[in-house]
């Protein structure tokens, strides 16, 4: 067994970056820090097991492997790591594109996800079917769909337009829709 310890300036820089990334995570996750516990047995590195990414869980006040968190939490942490590695680390203009990045997330986490993106990425295009995401007060919302002749149409969407259109599609009044807003499902047609 060949053992080593990862210490010094590089470890401090890495930890500082991970802590910075953790601070950008949505508060709803209750993850307040990240760290990498490197495997000291270099023999395990051959088997792609150099260490474990851990998250400090504020609720339990313990460090837990990120792999033991929910898929949604892993997804958001992965996005935050990707944003930091690919977007924040460059001086070039970057445009982020995502397709239904909020799929499978709890409604509370969706708002946090979009706040994280708004604070981290200058230009970001995402698609969603989430009524929670559409009602968020961040960014510009556009409705993209195909017209009768097959042309792609783009128009701005306000919250009242979304509610009016959804109410019309379901054959109810807007005030009736408000009580069942979590049940609205937007489907590409």
Secondary structure as GFF3:
##gff-version 3
##sequence-region A 1 189
A	DSSP	alpha_helix	9	24	.	.	.	ID=ss1
A	DSSP	three_ten_helix	27	29	.	.	.	ID=ss2
A	DSSP	beta_strand	31	38	.	.	.	ID=ss3
A	DSSP	three_ten_helix	42	47	.	.	.	ID=ss4
A	DSSP	beta_strand	51	57	.	.	.	ID=ss5
A	DSSP	beta_strand	62	65	.	.	.	ID=ss6
A	DSSP	three_ten_helix	66	68	.	.	.	ID=ss7
A	DSSP	alpha_helix	71	82	.	.	.	ID=ss8
A	DSSP	pi_helix	83	88	.	.	.	ID=ss9
A	DSSP	beta_strand	95	99	.	.	.	ID=ss10
A	DSSP	alpha_helix	107	120	.	.	.	ID=ss11
A	DSSP	beta_strand	123	127	.	.	.	ID=ss12
A	DSSP	alpha_helix	131	135	.	.	.	ID=ss13
A	DSSP	beta_strand	142	146	.	.	.	ID=ss14
A	DSSP	beta_strand	152	156	.	.	.	ID=ss15
A	DSSP	alpha_helix	159	170	.	.	.	ID=ss16
A	DSSP	alpha_helix	174	178	.	.	.	ID=ss17
A	DSSP	three_ten_helix	181	183	.	.	.	ID=ss18
###
